[in-house]
Amino acid sequence: MGRLDGKVALITGGARGQGAVETRMFVNEGARVVFGDVLDDEGRKVEAEVQETGGDATYVHLDVTSDDSWLHAIELAETRYGKLDILINNAAIIRVLSLEETTGEVWDRIMEVNAKGVFLGTKYVIPAMRRAGGGSIVNISSVEGIVGRKHTTPAYGSSKGAIRVFSKATAVQYATENIRCNSVHPGPVDTPMLHSVLPEAESRERLSSEVPLGRMGTSEEIAYGVLYLASDEASWVTGTELVIDGGITAQ
């Protein structure tokens, strides 16, 4: 028996990194998964890999800033699998810039993808979850959405802080409909996105040295927390934040 047997999930940012790990893990735990991204070649590769192992996953082009794109992805999930129980808002972008280096254009773009994307996905998935009799929304935030750090990127941290409070508001407003909403707050995780903004090994080592457990996290370590919140094991958990950060916020 899998922990997600009978569930249907929609995962954003699923073409690589943490989203791809979540997609594979959810399928292995019995879910049928629609996963979206704007990286179509990588997404179709993940889809083929999952299907080759007997899993049931469908890739869809999903621009989280687009209303129509969200509506298409949700309609696909309901049409193909009959319902939608789980939404994982995983898609995000980052620009490593100081406050004074951040332009209004950069600020707006980060907010559009990271914060507005979560808002749109949540808004449009609520009716589908209502039709399913309830559901679980898991929004991927960050430790930078909780605390300020020396190397925090202000626009990124602000977008992730918005997700934290948005998740709580959603949880309270839809609790009576059995729709849960929680946020997950990873510390530095060894993903392609992190390598793209910190290509130098020395920079990544410095980041690891700031973690009490002495290393960056893995996508699997974050995905197990997401899996818990998505599953019925967390049926009495809503409006909270799960911090998975190697001890960073304990300092």
QUIPEPE-V672053 format. One record per pair of residues at least 6 apart in sequence whose C-alpha atoms are under 6 Angstrom apart, sorted by sequence separation. I is the first residue (numbers start at 1). J is the second residue. If there is no record, write none. Layout:
# QUIPEPE-V672053
((I & J) (I & J))
This chain:
# QUIPEPE-V672053
((13 & 19) (14 & 20) (63 & 69) (129 & 135) (208 & 214) (62 & 69) (208 & 215) (208 & 216) (171 & 180) (171 & 181) (47 & 59) (145 & 157) (144 & 157) (167 & 181) (145 & 160) (167 & 182) (145 & 161) (142 & 160) (141 & 160) (14 & 35) (14 & 36) (15 & 37) (92 & 114) (8 & 31) (10 & 33) (12 & 35) (13 & 36) (14 & 37) (34 & 57) (36 & 59) (38 & 61) (7 & 31) (8 & 32) (9 & 33) (10 & 34) (11 & 35) (12 & 36) (13 & 37) (32 & 56) (33 & 57) (34 & 58) (35 & 59) (36 & 60) (37 & 61) (38 & 62) (4 & 29) (5 & 30) (8 & 33) (10 & 35) (32 & 57) (34 & 59) (36 & 61) (37 & 62) (38 & 63) (3 & 29) (4 & 30) (5 & 31) (36 & 62) (2 & 29) (4 & 31) (15 & 42) (189 & 216) (2 & 30) (15 & 43) (27 & 55) (188 & 216) (189 & 217) (190 & 218) (89 & 118) (189 & 218) (213 & 246) (211 & 246) (212 & 247) (211 & 248) (143 & 185) (136 & 179) (138 & 181) (140 & 183) (141 & 184) (142 & 185) (143 & 186) (85 & 129) (115 & 159) (134 & 178) (135 & 179) (136 & 180) (137 & 181) (138 & 182) (139 & 183) (140 & 184) (141 & 185) (142 & 186) (143 & 187) (114 & 159) (134 & 179) (136 & 181) (138 & 183) (65 & 113) (107 & 155) (111 & 159) (83 & 132) (86 & 135) (85 & 135) (86 & 136) (87 & 137) (88 & 138) (89 & 139) (90 & 140) (86 & 137) (88 & 139) (65 & 117) (64 & 117) (98 & 153) (99 & 154) (97 & 153) (182 & 238) (96 & 153) (181 & 238) (182 & 239) (184 & 241) (185 & 242) (180 & 238) (181 & 239) (182 & 240) (183 & 241) (184 & 242) (185 & 243) (186 & 244) (187 & 245) (182 & 241) (184 & 243) (185 & 244) (186 & 245) (94 & 156) (171 & 238) (171 & 239) (168 & 239) (8 & 84) (9 & 85) (11 & 87) (8 & 85) (9 & 86) (10 & 87) (11 & 88) (12 & 89) (13 & 90) (7 & 85) (9 & 87) (12 & 90) (13 & 91) (12 & 91) (136 & 230) (17 & 191) (17 & 192) (18 & 219) (22 & 223))
